[in-house]
Amino acid sequence: MPLPPASFAFPTAIRLGPGVRGELPRALAERGARRPLVVTDRGVAALPWFEPLLETLRAGGCEPAVFADMAPNPRARDVAAGLERYRAHEADAVVCVGGGAPTDVGKAIALLATNPGAILEYAEDAPEPRAPVAPLPPVIALPTTAGTGSEVGRSSVIAEDETGRKRVVFQPPMLPQLVLADPELLVGLPPALTAATGMDAVCHLVEALCATGYHPLCDGIALEGLVLCERALVRSFETPGDLEARRDMLAASMMGAIAFQKGLGVTHACAHALGAVHELHHGLLNGVLLPHALRFNLTAIEAPLTRAARALGLDDPGPEALVRWVERLQRRLEIPRGLRALGVDASSLDRVADLAACDGCLATNPRPASRDELRALLEAAL
């Protein structure tokens, strides 16, 4: 049965359904833009549907340029290079096509297109953080993975050039004006990437639910997002052409990014640090670390994990049942159970622990975590 596109206006305008990418030329025209910079990565730019997407733009009266040169964990220099490309093209909009890295870089380029300074001067932890003084050009996002949810986020994660330390640039005007979430763009995603990005969404939802603070809106979104993951993640992995499953995972991914406005926790603190040191995929790291982090926090998160287990209809619902559910997902998605399988060994853990101890995600972790406790958690996750 055909899947009709759905429209939402939370937290921004969203069109979700097969074929909605075809609405891109009209969406740009409605915003007075005809010279978009399409920000993507080299992998997406090589996919068979990418050049036809550019042709659709040209047929609709647009003159697109492409920027695809960035690291998997983007750094400040990637944003600077993209900004140079934006200005050279005399662009008037940014179209983000990809997963978290291109979307974060695209939003950052848009911020600097009309505002002075370097991108990390706008980071939350900058000595005197800048704030935008001029409106941003239109930003439209087309996600090609179901994991980060950056397309509905008001921030970008950008690493320092020298150290690789990840910094959060949170500026509400960075929220894309429109998301065109087309499940057809995910059909050719390799199974391993479907698994890693899907576990990223699961991690966002679980950590947001367990984060400190009172935010019943985010809690409700997190619970329903987990139900969608239970229904659709393994199906997406085992049957890549299942458009309904792909659609549901796109929704779950966006719900995770909305939910973690409440906060995240120790899984993300350690994944950010490991990504900085080892240049590993962020979602894959979250997928490996999540059960270890849940057990580290277990005595402080029994109530939210029990709620999640009940929402998922697990037998004997309780906190351990939710951890076992995550571990079952790991096995079915062929996610490694430990960091050694990713090439991490004990020799780097001191540096990783130092970086993790400085990560802002620890502020909303359900229990305090010292630097030495973080190192012990990382060692247990090897």
Secondary structure, DSSP 4 states (H G I P E B T S, - for coil): -----EEEESSSEEEESTTGGGGHHHHHHHTT--SEEEE--HHHHTSTTHHHHHHHHHHTT---EEE----SS-BHHHHHHHHHHHHHHT--EEEEEESHHHHHHHHHHHHHHSS-S-GGGGSTTSSS-----SPPPPEEEEESSSS--GGG-SEEEEE-TTT--EEEEE-GGGS-SEEEE-GGGGTT--HHHHHHHHHHHHHHHHHHHHSSS--HHHHHHHHHHHHHHHHHHHHHHH-TT-HHHHHHHHHHHHHHHHHTTS---HHHHHHHHHHHHH---HHHHHHHHHHHHHHHHGGG-HHHHHHHHHHTT-SS-SHHHHHHHHHHHHHHHT--SSGGGGT--GGGHHHHHHHHHT-GGGGGSSS---HHHHHHHHHHT-
